[in-house]
Amino acid sequence: MKKHHRIAPEVKEQIINRIKHDGISVAQAAEEHGGLTYRTGYAILTSVIRPSA
């Protein structure tokens, strides 16, 4: 069974800001913030674009 880890809101915000303002790729931003996978990076980005109700 996989472990699910929570990502701190501050880290999510840093990743989103680097993508928006620095123009780096989602995969690169995720990797540079604690070795997250590109899938996690896109999940973070998707949660901002489509927030849950």
C-alpha positions in Angstrom: 0.0 0.0 0.0 1.3 3.4 -0.9 1.8 6.1 1.8 0.1 9.4 1.2 2.0 12.4 2.4 0.6 15.9 2.8 2.4 18.7 1.1 2.4 21.9 3.1 0.4 24.8 1.7 3.6 26.9 1.7 5.4 24.4 -0.5 2.4 24.3 -2.9 2.4 28.1 -3.1 6.2 28.2 -3.8 5.8 25.6 -6.6 2.9 27.5 -8.2 4.7 30.9 -7.9 7.9 29.5 -9.5 5.8 28.1 -12.4 3.9 31.3 -12.9 6.7 33.9 -12.4 9.9 32.1 -13.2 8.5 30.1 -16.1 10.0 26.8 -15.1 8.3 23.5 -16.0 6.0 21.8 -13.6 8.3 18.7 -13.4 11.3 20.8 -12.6 9.5 22.8 -9.9 8.3 19.6 -8.3 11.7 18.0 -8.4 13.4 21.0 -6.9 11.0 21.0 -4.0 11.8 17.9 -2.1 12.1 15.5 -5.0 8.4 15.4 -5.7 7.3 13.6 -8.9 6.0 15.4 -11.9 2.6 13.8 -11.3 2.5 15.5 -7.9 3.4 18.8 -9.5 0.5 18.5 -12.0 -1.8 17.5 -9.2 -0.9 20.7 -7.3 -1.4 22.8 -10.4 -4.8 21.1 -11.1 -6.0 21.7 -7.6 -5.4 25.5 -8.1 -7.1 25.5 -11.5 -10.1 23.4 -10.4 -10.5 23.8 -6.6 -12.8 21.2 -5.0 -16.2 22.4 -4.0 
